[in-house]
Amino acid sequence: MTAALALGDDALVLSHRLGEWAGRAPVLEEEVALANIALDLLGQARVLLSLADDEDELAYLREERAFRNVQLVEQPNGDFAHTIARQLYFSTYQELLYERLAHGSGPFAPLAAKAVKEVAYHRDHAEHWTLRLGDGTDESHERMRRGLDALWRFTGELFEPVEGCEVEWHTLHDAWLTRITSVLERATLAVPEGPRRGGWAAGAGRQGIHTEPFGRMLAEMQHLHRSHPGATW
Amino acid sequence: MSGSPSAEWPLWEVFVRSRRGLSHTHAGSLHAPDAEMALRNARDLYTRRSEGVSIWVVPSAEITASSPDERDPFFEPSADKPYRHPTFYAIPEGVRHL
């Protein structure tokens, strides 16, 4: 179940990153919004990982190299604009992907049909913030631009075909780029330039190659379970 | 960012309609930079457990409220007028199905 692991790990890892905002978000209302999104993603991850194997063992006992998430979702939160840039790139991709999976006949169709409504809200949330930060003050515009630029090189990997997902990845990519371009134009931001594939681009998360901050995130996510195996309350 | 955002963002009152046919009821308040974001925050704060089918947000500053000082002229006069309640009237024997 390569695909269940890939999609499940995307959801699990991004959920954990968003959860790191708890207690640190700029305002209480936004903290609740990010936590809601994190919980939606955690729900998706549980279903997907259970399709592959035991969800707890997969989440808490795998080594870094066994995770199949894209590198985009493991990137640290940065400032709020950086998190919103990550959300915009990923939730736009996830919505388009789940729409396609929901209309297919594969094993993910039921989950995708349910999750696509959640993800549409995540994308809407990211779009609204991108518009406000991009078309806001000089500082918010600059921070949003910085986040979008920094994460751009991780977006090429999103469209590497995942084995077991019956999706036309080329049209998925074109639809993604059209949407992102339209949002960024409305937000008075430029679509970043720079490589998304090849030597200077990031990628290979699907093959188990991850970036340096991911190890620290996993250590925090897994240490309790590893210290007290089988503990319950 | 200068100062706390919630100190600068206006306050909004949230009204949620729980089911079709019922009226919107006050659910609480929140801070948001504008009406669109207020709606979204309200969705996250007040309708997570399927409490609603419709949300209104209203700038708190736009609400005109009666003051506690005006309580007597506003509400006292209705206290001794029980005939304004339907229960004041005996139901005639001829009326069924009421």
Chai-1 contact restraints between the chains, C-beta under 6 A:
chainA,res_idxA,chainB,res_idxB,connection_type,confidence,min_distance_angstrom,max_distance_angstrom,comment,restraint_id
A,P26,B,P5,contact,1.0,0.0,6.0,A-B,restraint_1
A,V27,B,P5,contact,1.0,0.0,6.0,A-B,restraint_2
A,V27,B,S6,contact,1.0,0.0,6.0,A-B,restraint_3
A,E29,B,L30,contact,1.0,0.0,6.0,A-B,restraint_4
A,E29,B,H31,contact,1.0,0.0,6.0,A-B,restraint_5
A,E29,B,N41,contact,1.0,0.0,6.0,A-B,restraint_6
A,V32,B,D44,contact,1.0,0.0,6.0,A-B,restraint_7
A,V32,B,L45,contact,1.0,0.0,6.0,A-B,restraint_8
A,A33,B,D44,contact,1.0,0.0,6.0,A-B,restraint_9
A,N36,B,D44,contact,1.0,0.0,6.0,A-B,restraint_10
